[in-house]
């Protein structure tokens, strides 16, 4: 089975170029980064080697240099004109970006065609190192959660399967045993994502509060929740600045995002209550006490999963394709999702279950001008069909 073919083709094309740029593949845990690069290694004719920093001892600042020297030695001993060094989980190395800059610049000065691919699951730490030390030397290949089309092709998921079990390939074959599937999610994806990708690599003064914030976000995903209301729900409530910072960390880890209200003003937007949105509905389901069968017989409850499936489809695409994503509300009028590319605005309403709400399209257009409008669900495009659409096309249709 070919995994994430578009990413594979992009890696192949960039590695074939004569110019040297550091290729950085960044994305959440268990979305196929390592599998994709290993598939590329099996298919390519370019000489390469892959190493992982996953088990490197803390404080070992020489490991990366040693791997680089081994790659150079292979080039020399085998008389190779080019070579590809791949480093997995690079963000776990202390001062990794400074070491990469030093070795990369040394090869550039020596005219050595040693190419580099970096893989990492902490987008925040990767971005810090890239902007601080490697500006102008790298290209980013974001790899996010699997789409419905990918899960359908790989595991024959139905749209209902995707809305409930989400887009993680690892536990996909366990869905017949929902308890086992949830155990895998909690122990093999959620816990490592928080403990290893956030808590071990970032200063967090209240780890228990961050975990509570994440669980609360999964339980209330799809809802607007003020920071004050969030503090009221948490046992170890911090101040609103702390909660906002924790949401930012969870967002950079590809777990949970706090969508801001669209206002046309960046200052106003940052001060509004966030609408919580998971990157993958599997995260909601992992904490759900009810079973799939029970939720699907409750139109209001199932509608929440459907709306979040639409939301995660847009959220992952926004990170992949670079367009903005917000929600909008004015009194009792609301729009579920607002997307923006350049000056193009798109408003998306999701009608699912028994949820009754006042459409805000007319009021939104009076305030912000004409925009493209899409209705997903009853009397509009079926949500199952919407999940098959590349969101980039919403701007061009």
N, C-alpha and C positions, 0 to 999 in steps of 0.2 A: 504494500500500500504506500503510495507516495504521499508524504506528509507536507502540507503547506507549500504546494508547488510554486505559488507566486513568489514566496520568500526565497525558495531555492533558486528560482530563475534569476532573481535580483542578485543574490550572492554570486552565482556563476558569472553573470555579466560584469559585475564589478571586479571580480578576481581576474577576469580576462583582460582588463584594461592595463595599459602600460603605466599609467600614472599610479602613484602610491598614495593612497589614503587609508587611514585606519578605519576598518569597518567595525561598527559597534552594534551588536544585536542585543536589544534590551527589551525586557518584558517580564510579566509576572511569573511566578513559579508554576511549573508543569503546563506550559502552553506549547511546548515542542521546540524550544530553542536548540537544546543539545541534540535532539533527534534529527532536526533539520540539518545541522552542520555535519553530523556524522553521515547522513545520507549524501550530502555534497561531497564529503571525503571519499565515499565509495564510488561516486560517479566521475570525479575529476581526474584528469591526468596530471595535474599539477602536484609536485611533491609537497607534502605538508606533514605537520605533526600537531597533535592536540594534547594539552595538559590542563589540569584543573586545580584551582586554588582552594577547593572545598575543604581539604584537610590540612592545609598549611598551618603550621604553628603560629600563634599570634606573636607579632613582633619580629618575624623572620623577614627582614627587608632584602635579603639576598636571593630569595627563591626565584623571583621573576628574572633577574639578571642571569642566573644560572641557566634557566630555560632558554633564554635568548642566545646565550653562548653556545648551547647545544645545537640550536638551529643553525647558527653561523658555521659551526663545525661540520654539520652535515652538508651544508652548501659547499664548503671547501673540499671535504673528502670525496664527495660525489660529483664535484665540478658542475654544480647546478647554477644556472643563470637566474633562477628565481626560486623562492621558497615561501610557504605560507605557515606562519605560526598562529595557532589558535589557543586562546586562554579562556577557560570557562570559569565563571564565578569570580571574575577579576576584582570586583568591588570589595571582596573580603580581605584583600591585601592592604596593609598599611602603606600609605604614600604611593599607591600604585601608579597614579597619573604622572608623578614626577619621574618614577623609574621608566615608564613607557616613553616619556618625552626625551629623557636622556639617551636611551638606547635607539629610539627611532631617529633622532637627529644625528646620532653617530653614524648610523647606516646611510642616512641621506648624504652626509659629507663624504663618506667612503664610496658612494655610488653602488651600494649593495642593495639588490632588489629583494629584500626580505619584507614580505607583506604580512599584515597583522589583522587578526579578527579577534575582537573581545566580546565575550558573552557575559551578561549579568542580569540578575533578577531584582536589583534595587535601582530603579530609575533615578531616584533622588541622588544617591551617592555617585552613580555614574555621571550624572549631569554636572554635579559639583566638580568632579575631577576633570571632565571634558572642558568645561568653560574656564576653569582656573589654569590649567596647564597645557591643554591640547587644542586650543583654538586654532582653526585653520588647518588642522591635520586629520580630521576625522569626518566620517559620514555615518549618520544614525539610521539603522534599520529597526523600527519599532515592531515588535511581535506581541500581539495582544491575544485576548481570548478567542476561542474558535467560534466561527459563525454557525448559524443553522445549516447553511449549505455544506459546510465542512463536516459537521457532525452527521448530517444525513448521508453524505457520501461515504464516510468512514465507518459509521456504526448503524446506518439505517434508522436514525432517529426520526420520529415524527415531530411535527411542530409542537404537539403537547409534551412529548418527551423533552424537547429542548427547553420549553418554558419552565418545566419542573426541575429537570436534572442539569440544565445549563450546558456550558460548553467546555468542560474539562475532559480531555480524552482519557486520562489515567483510569478513572473509575467507571468509564462508560459501559464496560461489559459486566458491571455489577448491578445494574439497575433492576434486575429481576428480584434481587434481595435488597430491599430498600434500607434495612437496618445495617447491613454490611456496607452498602454504598455510603451511608451517613458516617459510619465509623471511619471509612477511608478519607472522606472529606475533612472531618474534624482532626484526625491524627496525622494524615499524610500531606494535606494541603494547607488547611487553615493554621494549624499550630506552627508548622515550620515557616510559613509566610510571615507570621507575627513575631515569633521568637528569633528566627535566624535572619530574616530580611529586614526587620525593623529594630527590634530590641537589642540585638547583638551589635548592630552597626550604627545606631543612632542614639544620641542621648535622650532618654525618656525618663523623666523624674518620677512618674507614676505609672509603671507598667500595668498594674491592675486596672487603672482608669482607662488606659488605651484599649485594653481587651474589652472592657465594659462598653466603651464607646463603639467599638466595632460590632459587638453583639446587638447593641441597641439599634445601630444603623441597619443591620440585617432585618431586625424585627419590624422596623418602621420604614424600610426602603419603599420609595415611591411617594412618601409624604413629606410635606414641608414641616420642619420642626425647628423652633427657635432654640438658640443656645441656652436660654433660661429654662425652657421646658426640658431640654436635655439634661441640664444639671439637676433638675427635679426628679428625673428618672434614674439617675445614677447614684449608687451607694457611696462612692468616694468622689463626690463632685468637685471638680476644680473650677477655675474661673473660665470665662468664655474664650479668652485668648488661648488657654491650654487646650480646650476642646477643638478650637479652630485649627490649632497646630496638629493635633492628633488626626483630625480629618484629612489634613494635607498629607501627612505621612501615609495614611491608609490609601489615599488616592494615588500617591506616587508608587505604592506597592501593587497597584492594580486590583484593589479589593473593594473600596468604598469611596464614593465621591460625594461631596456636598455641592450640588448644583446651585448656582446663585440666580437670583431673580434678574431678568433682563430689564435694564432701565435706559440703556443708551449712554450711561455714565459709569465709568469704571469705579469711581469713588463711591457712588451710591450702591452699586452692585456688591461691593465687598462688605458693605454694612448690613446686608439683608439676611434674613433667616434662610438657611440652606434647605434645599429639597434633597433628601438622601436618596442615593441611587447606587446599587451594587453594580460592579463590573460583570458579574456573573450570577444568574439567578440560583445557581447551585449553592451559593453562600447563604441565601435566604432559606432554601430547602433544608440545608444541613441543620439549621436551628429550629425548624418547624416541628411541632409536636404531633401534628396530624399527618396522616398518610396522603399520598397522591390521590387515591380513590376518594377519600373523604373531602379533600379540598375541591376536587373537580365537580363534586355534586353541590357545592355551595357557590352560586354564581358570583356573589360579591367577593368571596375569598379568592376564587380562581381568577377573577378579573384583575386582582392585584398582581398575580404572577404574570398575567398577559401584559399588563402595562409595563411591568419591570423588564419583561423580555424585549419589548419595543425600546425601552430606555437603554438597556445594556447594548442593544444593537447600535443605537445612535452614539452612545458614549464611547464605545471601543472604536467606532469609525472616526469619531472626532479626534481622538488621540492619534489614530493612524494617518488620517488625511489632513489634519490641521485646521478644521473649521471649529467655530465656537458653538457651545451648547449651554442653554439656560432653560429655566422655566419662567412663566410670567403669571402674575396675579394682581388684580385690582379690585379690592373688596370681595364680592362674591363671584367675580368673573375671573376665569383662569384659562390658561393654555398650558398643556402638559409639557411641551418641548418647543423651544425656539432655537433654531440653528442659524448661523450666519457665516457666509463666506464673502470676504470683501464687503461690498455694500448690499449683497443679496440676503434678504431675510426670508426664512421659511418657518411657518407655524404649523405644528403637528398636534392634533387632538386625538386622544385615544378613548374610544367608547367601548367599555367592556363590562361584563357582569351587570349588576343592578345599580351601578354608580350613577347618580344624577348630579349634573353640574351645569352651571351657566356658561355657555360658550362665550369666550372673550374676544373672538376674532374681530368683530366689528369695532369694539372699543380699542383693541390693540392697533388696528389700522388707522383709526382716528388720531392716535397718539404718535405712531411711528411711521405711518405711511403704508402704501400698498405692499403686500408681501404675498408670496406663494403660500397656499393653504392646502393641507392634506388632512383628511379624516380617516383614521384607522379604526376598524371595527364595524359596528352596526351602521348600516347605510353608507358605508365608505369602503375603502380597500380592506379586504380581509387581513387580519393581523398575520396570518400564516403566510400570505403573499408578501406583506411588507418585510418580513424577516429575510426574504430571498433577494431583496433589492439592495444594491449598493447605495448607501445614503448619499454619496457624492452626486448621484443622478437626480436627487431631489432639487438641486439648484439648476439643473439643465433642462428638465422636462418642460 
